[in-house]
């Protein structure tokens, strides 16, 4: 992320009234700072490394970073900010994740802190260290400004010692908050303190038999052997149950902002009460909606459903992923492979619009937040005779790949260079990456799902008219010229006339989407696609006419059969 922004008067005026959700969240922090007089703000995100990192984890860091940047604008950079990405890697491993190798190796260490469980991948000192590294590698690749924090390091290094002893001294107050949230059987044995067994290394879920707040120790017995132990709550000999742990961390570190999923609303409330019982102030934050897989089920690290970070980045850019995270954070979203093309094109459309917007609209544009206030200019292709370059969409590249059956980026670059001879991967690096993503997505998702249909008699006549119109166009025809010619063909056919369209008249009706859907289904074997005029301009008029000839001859339906 950029180290700083230029706080122009126009930017500041727009920021103070911006309804964009990161600015709404940042305004809570502005009030907090004003009330407390503090000179720095600490943001935190949490990660439970019991399974491989998933996109929801990235979303929390991305969204928190957006709020952080909005806060820095509202305070004109006068309040120092930090972001800690905290890993709860001292938690005991409760079950073996479904999506890892060497499950037997891990199963032998159930109950131990994640940083004491062997790495089933064989690349790190522990399973916790492996998953932490996976998370950090992605956050680093995206350029997040954060500090990584390990629960194990903080507990064992003494960072939490004072707070742990303070919580032990306030034990009764913490229990008064926690016990009403449990059923009777659970409440009878609950303790916020979990000693680490000195012999087995297991995180013990046991009732306490005694405590000494002054000495900072707790007494407990091994339920299997009956052996009695006295353990310090400090120095990594003990950890906390996760809700008191969350609260203790907020208190010990002075966390000012942390968001959480809607499934944790009750946990946020309980942890907030514990912070107050300790004499601290809960952080600001909001509850975002959960991500769902293609079946509508909540995504889970241990199940491995939904998409992984690596899977998304196989087919699309990190910016498109951030775009997906920015939009409607309080609405549930289905997170599956088929959302990727829309997310990519939404990002490209917003990037294209940014340069034309005033500050009010820029601050509501996702790309301002995705790029921390400094979005790059869009890359465009300039066709000979065009005054303004054309942005190439992901859906456009997918359709080019579809008609050319292309699994080689060089094939798509051949079409792009014919349209804009000066274009190259070297002077259009972002487009080059987009081409690579499109080829991969086409290969794995579009090609296997293509389904052509034959044209009926009306459609055959329409396609023949389009062929004739394209043949009559001058060589200098632009994408807009082609699109206009297509509209003229469609509006003359009763089936495709839309009298409810904007600016439609009885003499000049609009053209329904059915017209273009027919072109996609018959010519491309897909249900939808980009502006067909732009597609034709890139693919080439001659190639498009050949496409029509092949479709009318039944070549695509035969090959599909």
BELDA-V161577 format. One record per residue. N is the residue number from 0. SS is DSSP state (helix for helix, strand for strand, loop for the rest). PHI is phi as a letter, one per 20 degrees, with the letter a starting at -180 (none if undefined). D_CENTER is the distance of its C-alpha to the mean C-alpha in whole Angstrom. Layout:
n: {N;N}
ss: {SS;SS}
phi: {PHI;PHI}
d_center: {D_CENTER;D_CENTER}
This chain:
n: {0;1;2;3;4;5;6;7;8;9;10;11;12;13;14;15;16;17;18;19;20;21;22;23;24;25;26;27;28;29;30;31;32;33;34;35;36;37;38;39;40;41;42;43;44;45;46;47;48;49;50;51;52;53;54;55;56;57;58;59;60;61;62;63;64;65;66;67;68;69;70;71;72;73;74;75;76;77;78;79;80;81;82;83;84;85;86;87;88;89;90;91;92;93;94;95;96;97;98;99;100;101;102;103;104;105;106;107;108;109;110;111;112;113;114;115;116;117;118;119;120;121;122;123;124;125;126;127;128;129;130;131;132;133;134;135;136;137;138;139;140;141;142;143;144;145;146;147;148;149;150;151;152;153;154;155;156;157;158;159;160;161;162;163;164;165;166;167;168;169;170;171;172;173;174;175;176;177;178;179;180;181;182;183;184;185;186;187;188;189;190;191;192;193;194;195;196;197;198;199;200;201;202;203;204;205;206;207;208;209;210;211;212;213;214;215;216;217;218;219;220;221;222;223;224;225;226;227;228;229;230;231;232;233;234;235;236;237;238;239;240;241;242;243;244;245;246;247;248;249;250;251;252;253;254;255;256;257;258;259;260;261;262;263;264;265;266;267;268;269;270;271;272;273;274;275;276;277;278;279;280;281;282;283;284;285;286;287;288;289;290;291;292;293;294;295;296;297;298;299;300;301;302;303;304;305;306;307;308;309;310;311;312;313;314;315;316;317;318;319;320;321;322;323;324;325;326;327;328;329;330;331;332;333;334;335;336;337;338;339;340;341;342;343;344;345;346;347;348;349;350;351;352;353;354;355;356;357;358;359;360;361;362;363;364;365;366;367;368;369;370;371;372;373;374;375;376;377;378;379;380;381;382;383;384;385;386;387;388;389;390;391;392;393;394;395;396;397;398;399;400;401;402;403;404;405;406;407;408;409;410;411;412;413;414;415;416;417;418;419;420;421;422;423;424;425;426;427;428;429;430;431;432;433;434;435;436;437;438;439;440;441;442;443;444;445;446;447;448;449;450;451;452;453;454;455;456;457;458;459;460;461;462;463;464;465;466;467;468;469;470;471;472;473;474;475;476;477;478;479;480;481;482;483;484;485;486;487;488;489;490;491;492;493;494;495;496;497;498;499;500;501;502;503;504;505;506;507;508;509;510;511;512;513;514;515;516;517;518;519;520;521;522;523;524;525;526;527;528;529;530;531;532;533;534;535;536;537;538;539;540;541;542;543;544;545;546;547;548;549;550;551;552;553;554;555;556;557;558;559;560}
ss: {loop;loop;loop;loop;loop;loop;loop;loop;helix;helix;helix;helix;helix;helix;helix;helix;helix;loop;loop;loop;helix;helix;helix;helix;helix;helix;helix;helix;helix;helix;helix;helix;helix;helix;helix;helix;loop;loop;loop;strand;strand;strand;strand;strand;strand;strand;strand;loop;loop;loop;loop;loop;loop;strand;helix;helix;helix;helix;helix;helix;helix;helix;helix;helix;helix;helix;helix;helix;helix;helix;helix;helix;helix;helix;loop;loop;loop;loop;loop;strand;strand;strand;strand;strand;strand;strand;strand;loop;loop;loop;loop;strand;loop;loop;loop;loop;loop;loop;loop;loop;loop;loop;helix;helix;helix;helix;helix;loop;loop;loop;loop;strand;strand;helix;helix;helix;loop;loop;loop;loop;loop;loop;loop;loop;loop;loop;helix;helix;helix;helix;helix;helix;helix;helix;helix;helix;helix;helix;helix;helix;helix;helix;loop;loop;loop;loop;strand;strand;strand;strand;helix;helix;helix;helix;helix;helix;loop;loop;loop;loop;helix;helix;helix;helix;helix;helix;helix;helix;helix;loop;helix;helix;helix;helix;helix;helix;helix;helix;helix;helix;helix;loop;loop;helix;helix;helix;helix;helix;helix;loop;loop;loop;strand;strand;strand;strand;loop;loop;loop;loop;loop;strand;strand;loop;loop;loop;loop;loop;loop;strand;strand;strand;loop;loop;loop;loop;strand;strand;strand;strand;strand;loop;loop;loop;loop;loop;loop;strand;strand;strand;strand;strand;loop;loop;loop;loop;loop;strand;strand;strand;loop;helix;helix;helix;helix;helix;helix;helix;helix;helix;helix;helix;helix;loop;loop;loop;strand;loop;loop;strand;strand;helix;helix;helix;helix;helix;helix;helix;helix;helix;helix;helix;helix;helix;helix;helix;helix;helix;loop;loop;loop;loop;loop;strand;loop;loop;strand;strand;loop;loop;strand;strand;loop;loop;loop;loop;loop;strand;loop;loop;loop;loop;loop;loop;loop;loop;loop;strand;helix;helix;helix;helix;helix;helix;helix;loop;loop;helix;helix;helix;helix;helix;helix;helix;helix;helix;loop;loop;loop;loop;loop;loop;strand;strand;loop;loop;helix;helix;helix;helix;helix;helix;helix;helix;helix;helix;helix;helix;helix;helix;helix;helix;helix;helix;loop;loop;loop;loop;helix;helix;helix;helix;loop;loop;loop;helix;helix;helix;helix;helix;loop;loop;loop;loop;loop;loop;loop;loop;loop;loop;strand;loop;loop;loop;loop;loop;loop;loop;loop;strand;loop;loop;loop;helix;helix;helix;helix;helix;helix;helix;helix;helix;helix;helix;loop;loop;loop;loop;helix;helix;helix;helix;helix;helix;helix;helix;helix;helix;helix;loop;loop;loop;loop;loop;loop;loop;loop;loop;helix;helix;helix;helix;helix;helix;helix;helix;helix;helix;helix;helix;helix;helix;helix;helix;helix;helix;helix;helix;helix;loop;loop;loop;loop;loop;loop;loop;helix;helix;helix;helix;helix;helix;helix;helix;helix;helix;helix;helix;helix;helix;helix;helix;loop;loop;loop;loop;loop;loop;helix;helix;helix;helix;helix;helix;helix;helix;helix;helix;helix;helix;helix;loop;loop;helix;helix;helix;strand;strand;loop;loop;loop;loop;loop;loop;loop;loop;loop;loop;loop;strand;strand;loop;helix;helix;helix;helix;helix;helix;helix;helix;helix;helix;helix;helix;loop;loop;loop;loop;loop;loop;loop;helix;helix;helix;helix;helix;helix;helix;helix;loop;helix;helix;helix;helix;helix;helix;helix;helix;helix;helix;helix;helix;loop;loop;helix;helix;helix;helix;helix;helix;loop}
phi: {none;f;f;b;c;e;e;f;g;f;f;f;f;f;f;f;d;f;e;g;g;f;f;f;f;f;f;f;f;g;f;f;f;f;f;e;m;f;d;b;c;d;e;c;c;d;b;d;e;f;b;f;g;c;f;g;f;f;g;f;f;f;f;f;f;f;f;g;f;f;f;f;f;f;d;l;m;e;d;f;c;c;c;d;e;e;d;e;e;e;f;f;f;e;b;e;f;f;d;c;e;l;f;f;g;f;g;f;c;g;n;e;g;g;e;d;e;g;f;f;e;m;d;c;f;b;f;f;f;f;f;f;f;f;f;f;f;f;g;f;f;f;n;f;e;b;d;e;c;d;g;g;f;f;f;f;e;n;f;d;g;f;f;f;f;f;f;f;f;d;g;f;f;f;f;f;f;e;g;f;e;d;f;g;f;f;f;f;d;f;b;f;e;d;f;e;f;f;d;e;m;f;f;e;e;c;f;e;d;r;b;c;g;f;e;m;c;c;d;b;c;f;f;e;d;m;f;e;c;c;c;f;e;d;m;n;e;b;c;d;g;f;f;f;f;g;f;g;f;g;f;f;e;m;f;d;b;b;e;b;f;f;f;d;g;f;f;f;f;f;f;f;f;f;g;f;f;e;n;d;c;f;f;f;r;b;d;e;f;e;e;d;e;f;e;n;e;f;f;b;f;f;f;m;e;m;d;e;g;f;f;g;f;f;d;a;e;g;f;f;f;f;g;f;f;f;f;l;f;e;d;f;c;e;d;b;f;f;e;f;g;f;f;f;f;f;f;f;f;f;f;f;f;g;f;e;e;e;f;g;f;f;f;e;e;g;f;f;f;f;d;l;n;c;f;f;f;f;e;c;d;d;e;g;n;e;f;d;f;d;e;d;e;f;f;f;f;f;f;f;f;f;f;e;l;e;d;c;g;f;f;f;f;f;f;f;f;f;f;c;g;e;f;b;g;f;e;c;f;f;f;f;f;f;f;f;f;f;f;f;f;g;f;e;c;f;g;f;d;f;b;f;c;f;e;e;f;f;f;f;f;f;f;f;f;f;g;f;f;f;f;e;f;f;f;e;f;e;g;f;f;f;f;f;f;f;g;f;f;f;f;e;d;g;g;d;f;c;e;e;f;g;m;f;c;g;e;c;f;f;d;f;f;g;f;f;g;f;f;f;f;e;e;d;m;c;e;b;a;e;g;f;f;f;f;f;f;f;f;o;f;f;f;f;f;f;f;f;g;f;f;f;e;n;f;f;f;f;f;f;f}
d_center: {17;20;23;24;24;27;28;30;32;30;27;28;29;26;24;27;26;23;21;18;16;15;19;20;19;20;23;24;24;26;28;28;29;32;33;33;34;32;31;28;24;22;19;17;14;15;15;17;18;20;17;15;12;9;5;6;8;6;4;8;9;7;9;12;13;13;15;17;17;19;21;22;23;25;27;28;27;30;28;26;23;21;18;18;16;18;19;21;22;26;25;27;26;27;26;25;22;22;20;22;26;29;28;32;32;29;31;34;32;31;31;31;28;25;27;30;29;29;26;26;25;28;26;26;29;27;24;22;23;21;18;18;18;16;13;15;15;12;12;15;14;12;14;13;17;17;20;19;21;23;24;27;28;28;30;33;33;34;31;31;35;36;34;34;38;38;36;39;41;39;39;41;38;35;37;38;34;33;36;36;32;34;36;40;39;36;38;41;39;36;36;33;34;34;36;35;38;41;42;39;36;34;33;35;35;38;40;42;46;46;45;46;44;46;46;42;43;42;44;43;45;43;43;45;47;48;48;48;45;45;42;41;37;37;36;34;36;34;31;30;29;25;25;28;26;24;26;28;26;25;29;29;27;27;23;23;19;17;15;14;14;16;18;19;21;24;23;22;26;28;26;27;30;31;30;33;35;35;35;32;30;26;23;22;18;17;16;12;12;11;9;12;13;16;18;17;17;15;13;14;15;18;18;16;15;12;10;10;8;12;12;9;11;14;14;11;11;8;9;8;5;5;7;6;4;8;10;12;10;14;13;13;10;11;9;12;13;14;11;11;14;13;10;12;15;14;13;16;18;17;18;21;22;21;24;26;25;27;25;25;23;21;20;18;17;13;14;16;13;11;14;16;18;20;18;20;22;21;23;26;29;32;34;38;39;36;36;32;30;27;24;23;20;18;20;23;23;22;25;27;26;27;31;31;30;28;27;28;26;30;30;28;29;32;32;30;33;35;34;33;35;34;31;30;27;28;28;25;23;19;21;22;19;18;21;20;17;19;22;20;18;22;23;21;20;22;26;26;25;28;30;33;36;39;40;43;46;44;41;43;46;43;41;45;45;41;43;46;44;42;45;47;44;45;43;42;40;36;33;34;38;37;35;38;40;38;38;41;42;39;41;45;44;44;41;39;40;38;40;38;36;35;39;40;44;46;48;44;42;38;36;34;31;33;35;32;30;34;33;30;31;34;34;30;30;27;26;25;24;24;27;30;32;30;29;33;33;31;32;36;38;41;38;37;40;41;38;39;43;41;39;43;44;42;41;37;38;41;38;36;38}
